[in-house]
């Protein structure tokens, strides 16, 4: 008996046809018209695919919503022109400060472009414009000496929180926290009579506090599908800057701790490298690259100093930046693989507090579908 062979797989005794790799909207609508899918099922399919792709994109690339098209840049430029004109009109035609007009104008523009149109980049620009104009107005009217500057920082933080309450622009949480951090730094500097050596330790403690706050936002949205992940992104940038400003001055010295910067040496470079490796490990765990970027300046400085000490003067900066840049590029290419390896040494309890890997995300999607 001659056996029939076919390249097509057999399913339930019948020959299955190869499926196309992509389905168009017309294909999906035809399934509804043919009563293969109900409209409700089609909606569920769309929602499932959207949330799955959004989550994977967010986790793989540390995606955050900032710009959706050139129209966002167009609107930002137009808003800048309008705010500049408002400031000029207020200054020329009234006795009020131009900064007050800019702050009110930024709020008015945000009512449409942020609250109605939900535009991310104009939201960031208008939030910063509102905050900076408010600070300038407060400093012009209340002064910026001693405790008055602390009050200005507290007022700026309160206004940024008010902007957050109204428009939900993620960066306003970070700017409010930054204003509070500045207020604490001013108070401590006044208490210690300006002892500069206390600043790195203070920055380290503040950086750890901001990092914990950022992780609180991150844990509430591990799949990074809503605005909470964007809030965490900006907070991580602030925390990274504070941590870098708190850790590395203790090691490399410089004008903050001494009148003359000491030689770093191989031992100092080794310590800086180990600390940077630890920051890279934490960055991989929490899937946030900001910690690594904030410390690049210290790394370049240390390696340049070491090369200079060994006689490589003319090319010290080029060699150090090339090596660091190539290392970061390699890490960006193999980021997910490095995460997969480093997460193996993370305790099981802490694994529930960091973003999942790709295959874990797929497993969660299948579990939700089964339930």
N, C-alpha and C positions, 0 to 999 in steps of 0.2 A: 504494500500500500504506500502510495506516494504521500509524504507528509508536506503539508503546506506551511511554509515559513513566511514570516512577515516581520518587518522592522518595527511595526507598531506594537505597543504593549497591549496585553489583553486584560480587561477588567470585567469581571462577572460574565465571562464567556464571550464577550463582544470585543470587537476591535475599536480601541479608542483613537480619536483623531488628535493630532498634535494641537496643543492650545497655543494661541498667540501669547507673546511675552507681555504685551501691554493691551489694556482695554480702553477704548475711548468712551467719552460720555454717551455717544450715540449707541455704542454696544450695550452699555448698562441700561439705557432707556429702553432698548429693544427687548431686554430680558423682562422688564416690567410689562411691556405691551404683550409679550408672549406668555405672561403669567408664570414665568419661571421664578421671578422674585416679586414680592409685594413692594409697594412704595416704602413701607416701614423698614423692610429688610434692606432695601437699597440705601436708605438713610443710615442704618446701622453699619453697613459696609463702608460708606464714606467716612463716618465718624471714627470707625476702628482704624482705617488706613491712615487718616489724618493724624490721629493722636499717636499712633505707632511711629509714623515717619517723623513727626515733630519731636517725639521723645528721643528717638535714635539720633536725629540731627543735633539736638541740644546737648546730649551727653557726649557724643563723639567729638564735636567741634567746639564745645563750650559756647554754644550759640546764645546770643542775646539780641533782643530786638532793638535796633537803633535806626536803621534806614531801610526803607522799602523801595525807593526809587529816587531818581534825580529830582523829582518834585519836592522831596523833603529838603534837599539843599536849596532849591529855588525858594521855598517858603522861609527858610532860615535867613537867607540873604535879604528877602523882602521885609521880614520882621526886624532885622537889624537896621535897615534904612528907616523904617517907620519909627522905631524907638529912638534913633538918633534925631529924627525930626521932632519928635515929641519933646525930647530933652531940650532942644534948641528953642522951640516955641515957649516952653514953660520958663526957661531962663530969660528970654528976651521980653516976654509980655507980662510976667507976673513977678512977685517978690519971692516965690517959692523956689526951693532948690530943684535943679534939673533932675536929680536922682529920684525925687518923689514922683515926678511925671513918668520917668522910665519904669519905675516899679509898678505904678498903676497901669501903664500901657502894656507891660509884659503880662500882668494878670488878665487884662481885657483880651489880649490876643490869645492867651491860653484858653479862655472860655470857649473859643470856637475851634482852634486848631488842635487843642489837646483834649478838651472835654467832649467835643462833638466829633471831630475828624479822627481822633485817636492817633495822631501822628507822633512818632517816637522822637525823632531828631529835633523837630521844633519844640517838643516838650522839654528836652534836655536844655536846649539853648534858652528858652524862656524861663525855665526854673533857675538857671545860673544868672540870667539877666536880672530877674526879680531879686535873687539873693544878694548879688553884688550891689545893686542899686539901693537895696534896703540897708545894707551895712554902711555904705557911703553916706546915706541920709542920716543914719543914727550917729555916725562919727562926727558929721558936720554940726549936728545939733546938740549932742551930749558930750562930745570930746572923746579922746582916746588915751587918757592918762590914768594909770593905776587901775582902781577898781571899776572905773567907768568903762574901760575897755572890756572887762569881764561881763558887765551888763550888756554891752553891745553884742558880744558873742552869744550870750544867752537869748537876747532878743532875736538875733539872726537864726538861731536854732529853732525858736518858737515859730517864726515866720515860715521857715522851711517846712516844718511839720504841718503848718496850716496849708501850705501849698500842696503838700502830700495828701492831706485830708480831702482837699477839693478836687485834685486832678490825678492823683495816684501816679505821679512820675517817679520811677524807681530811684533816680539819682538823688532825690531830695532827702531820703533817709540818710544817705552817706554824707551829704553836705550838712545836715543837721547834726549828725554825730561828729563830723569834723569841727563844727563850731564849738561843740561841747568840749572836744579834746583841746582846742586852742584855749578855751576858758580855763581848763584845768592847768595847762602849761603856764599860763600867765599867773595864776594864783600860786603855783608851786615856785615859779621863778621869783615872785615877790616875797614869799615866805623864806626862801633860802638866800635872799639878797642877791639873786642873779648868779649863783654858783653854777657854772656851765657844766661841771662834771656830773651834776645830778640829772641833766637833760636826757642822756642816752638811757639811763635806767628808767626814767619816767616814760620815755617813748616805748621802751620794751614792754612795760606793764600795760600801757594804754593799747599797744598793738595786740597784745594777747587778749585784752578785753574786747576789742573791736572784732578780732578774729572769732572769738566765741559767739559774739552777736551775729556775725555773718554766717557762721555754721548753723545757728538757730533758724535763720531764714532758709538756708540750703536744705536742712533736714526736713523742713515742712514741704519741700517740693523736690524730691530726689530725682524725679524724671525730667525736671526742668521744662515744664510745659506752660507755666504761667508767670505772672509778673514777680512772684516771690524770688524766683531764680535771678531775675534781673537786679532786684534789690541786693541780693547776696553778692552779685558780681561787683557792684560798685563798692560795697563794704569790704570785700576782699582786697580791692585795690588800695583803699585807705589803710587797712590792716597791714598789708605788705609793705607799704611805705614806712609806717611806724615801726614795724619789726626790723626792717633793714636799718633805719636810723637809730634803733636802739641797740642792735647787736654789734654791728661792724665797727663803730667808733671805739669800742672797748679793745678791739684787736689791732686795728690799723693805726690808732692814734689820730693825729692830725690836728687841725686848728681847734677842734671842739674840746680836746683833752690836754693839749700841750701847745706851747708857743711854736715849737718846731716839730714837724712830723718825723718820727723815728723811722729807721730802716725797718722794712717788714721782715725780710729774710725768708729762708725756706720754711722755717717752723711756722711763722705767721701765715705764709701762703697756704701751708698744709691745713692749719686750723680753719682758715677762711673757706678752703675747698670742702672740708668736712662739714662745716655748718651749711654751706650752700647745697651740698649733697643731701643733708637732712631736710632742708627746705624743699628741695626737689622731690624727695620721698613723700613729704606731706602734700605737696602739690599733686602728685600722682594719686595719692589716696583720695583726696577730696575733689580731684579732677578740676583744679583751678590753677591756671598758669601765672596768675598775677604775682604770687609769692616769688617765683623765679625771676620774673622781669624786674621786680623792684630792687633786687640785689645785684643786678648785672654791673651797675656802676662800681660797686665795691670790688667785684671780681676783676674787672678790667684794671682798676687802680692797683690792686695788689700784684697782679701778674706783670703789669708794666713796671712797677717798682723793682720786682725781683729781676726782671730782664735787664733793667738799668744797672742794678748792682753787679751783674755779671758781664757788663760791658756792652750789652746790646742797647744802645741809646737811640739811634736813629729809627729803628724799626720796632721798638718795644710796643708801641700802641698798635701798630698794624698786626704784629704777630699775635698779641693777646686777643684782640678783637676777632681776628680770623679764626683762632682756635675756639673761642667761646661761641661765635656765630655758627660754625660748622657743627659744634656739639648740640646747640639748640635746634638747628635744622634737622639733625638726625633724630633728636627726641620728638620733634613734631611729626615726623614720618612714622615713627614706631611708638607713638604715644599709647595707643590702646594695648599693644603687646606689653609695653613696660608696666602699664596699669595691671594687666592680668598677672604679671609676675610679682609685683610688689604687694598686691592685695592678698597674696598667699601668706604673707607674714603678719598681716593685720589680724588682731584677735577677732573671733567670731562675733562677739558682742558689738564691736565697733563697725563691722561690715554693714550692719543695718543702718548706720548713720552716714554712709557715703553713697554716691550714685552707683547704680548697678552697671555691670558690664553688658555688652551687646547680647550675648547668649542668655544672660539672666533676664534681660528685658524681653526677649522673645519668649522665654519660659513663663514670665508673668502674664504676657498677652494670651498665651495658650491656656493658662490656668483661669484667667478671667473669662475666656470664651467657654471653657468647660463648665464653669459655675453658672 
